[in-house]
Amino acid sequence: MTYSIKDVAKISGLSIFTIRFYDKEGLLPFVSRNNVGIRVFTDSDINQIMTICCLKNTGMQIKDIKKYIDYCMEGAETIDFRRELFEEHRNEIIKQINALNENLKLIDSKLKIYSSPNAKEIINKQRQIVDYEKRRNGLPSCYTNLADELSKD
């Protein structure tokens, strides 16, 4: 089966502009053109585009995606290079996931405070500690209304 660029845009979620950009950047050398120069995509082309999307969505730079596509176009003798490229990229993704998990822990700890029945007291205490630290170091308070808030409690 064959597809137009509009079809591929719908299937892949990419804009037509992005598909053309990828082609211009050399990421789509496998896509054929008909006798009037219009791109004609096949199922295997779409599979390769979805791989490009995966790599891009996980942070691989265009130059490295191009390197991967070039390896694919060269044939099976580049399998070791492809594996090395993917192993490096996988390691970067794992680092990203670990960093996100650390950030998620902090967000969860804040949510735990904000969901606590004594959230106001906890926040006011934190603000007092910050204010004390500022004053102890000869700095002005960063809270303009801390005294007013504390007197309400």
C-alpha positions in Angstrom: 0.0 0.0 0.0 1.2 3.6 -0.6 0.5 6.8 1.2 0.7 10.5 0.6 2.5 12.9 2.8 -0.9 14.0 4.2 -1.6 10.3 5.1 1.8 9.9 6.8 1.2 13.1 8.7 -2.1 11.7 10.1 -0.6 8.3 10.9 2.6 9.6 12.5 1.3 12.7 14.2 4.0 14.7 12.5 3.1 17.9 10.5 3.6 17.9 6.8 6.2 20.7 7.4 8.1 18.3 9.8 8.1 15.5 7.3 9.5 17.8 4.6 12.1 19.1 7.1 13.2 15.5 7.9 13.4 14.8 4.2 15.5 18.0 3.7 17.8 16.9 6.6 18.4 13.6 5.0 16.4 11.5 7.3 14.1 10.0 4.7 16.4 8.8 1.9 14.3 5.6 1.7 11.2 7.5 0.6 10.5 7.2 -3.2 9.1 9.8 -5.5 6.7 9.2 -8.3 7.3 10.3 -11.9 6.2 13.9 -11.1 8.4 14.1 -8.0 5.8 13.7 -5.3 6.8 11.6 -2.3 5.2 8.2 -2.1 5.4 6.4 1.2 5.0 2.7 1.9 4.3 0.8 5.1 8.0 0.1 5.6 8.7 3.9 5.2 6.1 4.6 7.9 7.8 2.1 10.2 11.1 3.8 9.7 9.5 7.2 10.3 8.0 5.9 13.5 11.5 4.8 14.6 12.7 8.4 13.8 9.8 9.7 15.9 10.8 7.4 18.8 14.4 8.5 18.7 13.5 12.2 18.4 10.9 11.9 21.2 13.5 10.4 23.5 16.0 13.2 22.9 18.3 11.9 20.1 19.7 14.8 18.1 18.9 15.0 14.4 22.6 14.5 13.5 22.6 11.2 15.3 19.3 10.1 13.8 20.8 10.8 10.4 23.8 8.7 11.3 21.4 5.9 12.2 19.5 6.2 9.0 22.7 6.3 7.0 23.8 3.1 8.7 20.4 1.5 7.8 20.9 2.6 4.1 24.4 1.0 4.1 23.1 -2.4 5.0 23.8 -5.2 7.5 27.5 -4.5 7.8 26.6 -1.5 10.0 24.7 -3.5 12.6 27.5 -3.1 15.2 27.5 0.7 14.7 23.7 0.8 15.0 23.8 -1.3 18.2 26.4 1.0 19.7 24.4 4.1 18.8 21.3 2.6 20.4 23.1 1.4 23.5 24.5 4.9 24.1 21.0 6.4 23.5 19.4 3.9 25.8 21.9 4.8 28.5 20.9 8.5 28.1 17.2 7.6 28.3 17.9 5.7 31.6 19.7 8.8 33.0 16.7 10.9 32.0 14.3 8.4 33.6 16.3 8.4 36.8 16.4 12.2 36.9 12.7 12.3 36.3 12.1 9.8 39.1 14.2 12.0 41.5 12.1 15.0 40.5 8.9 13.0 41.0 10.0 12.2 44.5 10.3 15.9 45.3 6.9 16.6 43.8 5.4 13.7 45.8 6.9 15.1 49.0 5.4 18.5 48.3 2.0 17.0 47.5 2.2 15.1 50.8 2.6 18.4 52.6 -0.1 20.2 50.7 -2.5 17.3 51.3 -1.8 17.2 55.0 -4.5 18.3 57.4 -2.0 20.6 59.0 -0.5 22.0 55.7 -0.9 25.6 56.8 1.1 25.0 60.0 3.8 23.1 58.1 4.1 25.9 55.5 4.1 28.7 58.1 6.9 26.8 60.0 8.9 26.5 56.7 8.5 30.2 56.0 9.7 31.0 59.6 12.8 28.9 59.0 13.5 30.7 55.7 12.9 34.1 57.3 15.2 33.3 60.2 17.9 32.1 57.9 17.7 35.3 55.8 17.8 37.5 58.9 20.7 35.5 60.5 22.7 36.2 57.3 21.9 39.9 57.3 19.4 39.6 54.4 15.9 41.0 54.2 12.9 38.7 54.5 11.6 37.5 51.2 8.1 37.3 52.7 6.4 40.7 52.9 3.5 39.5 54.9 5.0 36.8 57.2 4.3 38.6 60.4 0.7 39.3 59.4 0.1 35.7 58.5 1.6 34.3 61.7 -0.5 36.7 63.8 -3.7 35.2 62.3 -2.9 31.7 63.6 
